[in-house]
C-alpha cells in the first residue's frame, strides 16, 4: 500500500448533503481519511495510491458535491539552517 495525501481548496461551503456524502466517502475501499476544514476552505484526502490516482479522488469529491477550485501543493518546509560554526579564537 502506498499512502498519499492530497489537499484541495473548495469554493462555496458544502451543503449538508455534500458533507454527508463526504462521510460516506470513507467507506470506499482505498480511501483512508477525509478531513474537511471549513476555516481554511480545504478538504484533505488520504488514499491508497495503488488503488486510485489523484484525478479519481478529485472526481469522487466532485460527485459528492464539493466545488473543487484548486489542488493545493503539499510541501514540507525546508529544514532549518545548521547553526553557524564559531570561528576559532585568534592566536595570541
KAJOLIN-V254232 format. One record per residue. N is the residue number from 1. RES is the residue in one small letter. BURIAL is 1 if it has 24 or more other C-alpha atoms within 12 Angstrom, else 0. Layout:
# KAJOLIN-V254232
n,res,burial
N,RES,BURIAL
N,RES,BURIAL
This chain:
# KAJOLIN-V254232
n,res,burial
1,x,0
2,x,0
3,x,0
4,x,1
5,x,1
6,x,1
7,x,1
8,x,1
9,x,1
10,x,1
11,x,0
12,x,0
13,x,0
14,x,1
15,x,0
16,x,0
17,x,0
18,x,0
19,x,1
20,x,0
21,x,0
22,x,1
23,x,0
24,x,0
25,x,1
26,x,1
27,x,0
28,x,0
29,x,0
30,x,1
31,x,1
32,x,1
33,x,1
34,x,1
35,x,1
36,x,1
37,x,0
38,x,0
39,x,0
40,x,0
41,x,1
42,x,1
43,x,1
44,x,1
45,x,1
46,x,1
47,x,1
48,x,1
49,x,0
50,x,0
51,x,0
52,x,1
53,x,0
54,x,1
55,x,0
56,x,0
57,x,1
58,x,1
59,x,0
60,x,1
61,x,1
62,x,1
63,x,0
64,x,1
65,x,1
66,x,1
67,x,1
68,x,1
69,x,0
70,x,0
71,x,1
72,x,0
73,x,0
74,x,0
75,x,0
76,x,0
77,x,0
78,x,0
79,x,0
80,x,0
81,x,0
82,x,0
83,x,0
84,x,0
85,x,0
86,x,0
87,x,0
88,x,0
89,x,0
90,x,0
91,x,0
92,x,0
